[in-house]
Amino acid sequence: MPVRRILVAALVALAAVPLAGTPARAHGAPTSPVSRAAACGPEGDHGGDSACQAATTAGAALREWDNIRVFGVDGKDRERIPDGELCSGGLSAYRGLDLARDDWPATELTAGARFNFRYRATIPHEGTFRLYLTRDGYDPSKRLRWADLERAPFVRVTDPPLRNGAYQFAARLPARTGRHLIYTVWQNSDSRDTYYSCSDVDFREPAGKSSLGGPGGSPAPSPAGPVEEATTLGGPAAAAGGDGSGARTSSGSGAGGVPVAAVSDLDLMRWPLIGGVGAGTLLLVVVVAARLRRAGSVPVGRPCEVRNHRAGRRREW
């Protein structure tokens, strides 16, 4: 086969490989209640909010709102993710999400009510979701620490169904009042990636109640019982993408999303990674080039020369 045809065939095979992410590069973030990254990202409705603009200025790769992931944590979240850097997952590319502010876009929730959670999956993956809630006395004007969260998650669910581009599951909310934060950890099971997200929420009291059931009108303490295994959602409403929760996000609603390039945090620099390139095709190109070089068909450092022996002429290309 002529040299040109071999090279063209190899390049065509390489171009035919889809550049979408492979299963090992999952992406996702909560959209109900909406996370900071999803709310402030290009698919969200809050990019112009003061908190979102401050996050961008401080450093937040919001174009990759669905990719706050850390490799190799293996369940040791408290050891790997430093205090004050929980919302960024300890990644400098997202450090703006750790800003201590009380004006982040927040979702209104009813304390003690059953809520339908949605986690947007721009690239599906298998794994377990763990949702933690801040303790009573949480101060949003300070950076989030592990000590600000309940020790045990209030929701745990493994491989919930993926409907209309989002993982959906239902669970009962703990008793809280006022401003709080839900911290979502998604530990993948078919890769070693773990995703982290912060969703700011405002708890309102149930209708017709002046308190959450505590003595003397004070809020009831948060339950210390076992973690609730969330139930999965089904039926027409879930299939259509509605969460049926009645929750509202201040100044707007949550975000959708499309697959984006991955980002690595290397020495305070963001490096885009190409997903889905076939290793076999790359190897083919390398092998073909090496054989042609050894055969002298494509001399390195000078143009390929074709001789016309009959006419005694030559041409270069």
C-alpha positions, 0 to 999 in steps of 0.5 A: 500500500502506498505510504500516503494511503497508509497514513491517511487510513490511520488518521481516518481511524483516529478521527472516527474515535468519539471524543466524548468521555469514556465511562471512566470520566463521569461527570455530574452535580446536584441540581435539586437542591442546586449545587454552587457549581451548577447554579453558577455554571453556564447552564445555570441561572445565577451566573450574574449573582454576586456570589457566582461572580466572586467565585469566578474572580477567586478561581472557579472553573465553572465551565466544568461545573460537573467535574469536581472530582478527586482520584483515589480517595477510596472513602477517606474523604476526611483525610484527603479533603482539607477543612475550608476546601470541601466545596472545591474538593481541595482542587485549586481550579475550583477554590472560588466555590469555598468562599465564605458567603451567605448569598450563594444561590439557595434552594428552599426546603421544608424541614422534615418533609420528603424530598426528591433529589436530582443529581445531573449526570452528564456522563453516567457512572455507577456509585454511592451517594452520601448526603451530609447536612450541616449541624445546628449553629452552622455559620455560612460566613465561615468556610465549611469544615468537616466539623460543621457537618453531621458525622453520618450522612442523612441519606445514602443510596447506591446506583439510583435510576438515571432518568431524563439525564439525572439520578433521582431518589427520595428521602426525608429531610432532617429537622432544621431551620434557616440557612444550611448546606447539604454536602454531597459525596458521590463515590464511583464504584467502577472507577476510583473517582469521587465527586464533591458538591455543596448545595446551599439551602434555606429550611422553612417550617412545615405549613401550619406549624410555628416550630419544628416540634421542640419543647417551648417552641424551640426547634427539634434536635436533629435525629441521631438514628440510622442513615436513611436508605433513599427510595428510588423514584419512578412513574411519569413525573420522574420519567419526564424529569420533574422532581415533584418536590416543590422546592424553589431556588432563590433567584431562579432554578437549577441547571442542566448540562452537557459533557465537557472536557475534564480538568486536572489540578496540576501545580495550580494549573488547569489542564484539559484532558482529551477523553475517549481517544482510542489507545489502539488507534494511537498505537497503530499510528506509532507502529506504522510510522516506525515501520515506514521510518525503518523501511526508509519510505518516509525519511525524517527531516527531508521531503519524500522524493519520487523519481521518474526514472524514464524521464530522468526527473524527480519531484518532491511532496 
